[in-house]
Amino acid sequence: MEYSTLKTNIEDICETSFTDAQLAMFTQQAEQKILLTVDIPALRKTSSGPLVSTNKLYTLPTDHLYTYSISVITNSTHTFLLNKDVNFIREAYPVNTSANYGLPKFYAQFSATQIELAPTPDANYELEHIYSHYPASIVSNTTSWLGTNASTALLNGALIEAIRFQKGEPDVIANYEKLYLQAITLL
């Protein structure tokens, strides 16, 4: 489904005209809800690059949603890192000195844009990061992965937002929530 069709369907079903900004808001809220609810294998990406000796921070790709796995590659062998909390890393490796350097075993979400590795790499390694990404929104690209492959979920998710915006009757909202949950289950 293209964005123009989605907008027309929302207005036809709600029997109301909305502004472009309102339709974009309904659609983007539905997209976000779907992407945070369902693990969609088609939205996996791989990023790889060098880990620099003595640098314990790795910058995440800008389209990063969440991480599936991180591995360090040495001699064509993948060593998968365990996801831990930053507090664990600080407790296990309280001082960042050369005595605590080695092949990383753990990673933690350090900030919105970086992960921290522990122990700090003692050499230059190759890192492979498999993650889910935010796909382009149907609002800005006319079509999208969700519009093509999950149009029912996208439509019903946007309708929930539109009907709530209109302060619709609870039974109408419940009906669209039921249809949305059916579509999410299928997805």
N, C-alpha and C positions, 0 to 999 in steps of 0.2 A: 504494500500500500504506500502510495506517495503522500507527502504531507498535505497537498491540496485536497486529496480525497479524505484524509483523516479529518481535516478541518470541516469539510462539508458534512461528513457523517456526524460529527459532534454537534454541529449547529442544527442539523435535521432532526436528530434524535432528541435533543434538548428543546427543540422548537424555539430557539432564541439565537439572535446574532450576538457574537462576541467580538471584541477587538482582537487584532492580531497579537497584541501583547498578552491578552488573556489566554488565547488558544495556545500560544507558545508556552506559557506558564503551565497550563494543564498537561500539555504533552511532555514537557521536561520533567515535571513531577512524576508522571507515570513512568517515564524512561528510568529515572533514578530509582524508583521503587522496585521496578523489575530487575534492574542490574544489581541491586543490593539484596534481593530476595533469592534469585536463582543463579546458581553456578553454571555458566554457559561455556562449555568447552570450546566452542567456535570463537570465543573472544580471548583465547589464550595467546600470549605473545612471548617471545624469547628475546632477551637482551643479553649480550655477552660483551665482555671487555676485560681489560687488565685490572688486577688488584695491585696496587703499588705497595711495595715493602714499607712498613712502619705507618701506613695510613689505615686506620681502623674504620673509617666511614666510607660508605658507598652511596652515591647519589642515585635515587630512584628515577626511572623514566617519568616524563611529565604526564603521561596518560595512565599512570599506575593506579589501579583500583585496589587490588590486594595481591599478595604473593602466594603462589603455589609452592615453589621450591627455589632454593638457592644452593648451588654446588660450586665447589672449587675444583678446577681441573688440573691435575698433575700427571704427567706422563700418560695422557689419554684416559685417565681414571677419574671418574666423578666422585667426589666426597661430598655427600649432602649434609648441609648444615642444619642444626636443630634450632627451631624457633623458640626463643626465650624472651622473657621480659627484661627490660633494661636493668631493673634492680638485680636480677640474677647475674647479669654480666658484671655489674659493679661489685657485687659480693664476691664472685669467683675470681675476678681480675681487677682488684682495687687500685693497683698502681700500673700505669702504662709505661713500663720500662722494657728494655731489651731482654730482661730476664723472663718477661711474660710474653714474648713474641713466639709465634709458631704457626702451624697450619691452622687456619680458622676452623672451629668446630660448631660455633653458635652464631646466631644473628638475632638482633632485636630491632624493633621499630624505634629509632632514635628520635625522629621528628617526622613531620608530614612529608619531607623530601629526602630523608636519609635513613639508612640502616647502619647499625654498628655491628662490627664483627669482633669475635673474641675466640681465641687470643688474636691480638694484632698480627697481621701477616708478617712473617719473618723474611719473605722473599717476594718477588713479583710472581703472581699467579694469574690464571685466567678464571674468571667468574662467569657462571651461567645462571641467569635469573629468569624463571618462568613465572609469569604473572598474568592476571586478568587486567584488561584495560577498559577505559571508558570509550565506547565506539562513538563515532560522530553522531550527533543528534539529527534526527529527521527534520528538525526545525531549521537547521542551517544547511542541510545537504539535500533536501527534497526527498531522498530515500535513505534508508538506514538498514542495518542488520535486523533490528527489531521490527521495522516496518515491513520488511520482506519475509521474515521468518516467524514473527510473533505478532502479527497484526491484530489478532483478537485480544491478546493481553494488552497491547498498547491502546487499542480503542477503548476497552472496558476500563482500563486504568485512568485514561484521560476523562472518560465519562464520569467516573466517581468524583474526580476533582472538579469537573464542570458543575455537576449537580450539587455538590457541597457548596460551591461558590454561589449557586443560585438559592441556597438554603432550601434544597429540595426535601421532600417528605422522607422520613426514615425508611419506609418500606421500599421506596424507589432506590435509595442509596444501597440498602441491603440487597436488592435484586442485582444491581450492577456489581456489588462486591462479590456476590455468589458467582456471577459469570466470570469476573476477573480471577477468582480463585480457581475456577475450573480451567481457565486458560493457562494460568501459572502452573497448575498441576501437570497439564499436558506438555508445557515447555520443559 
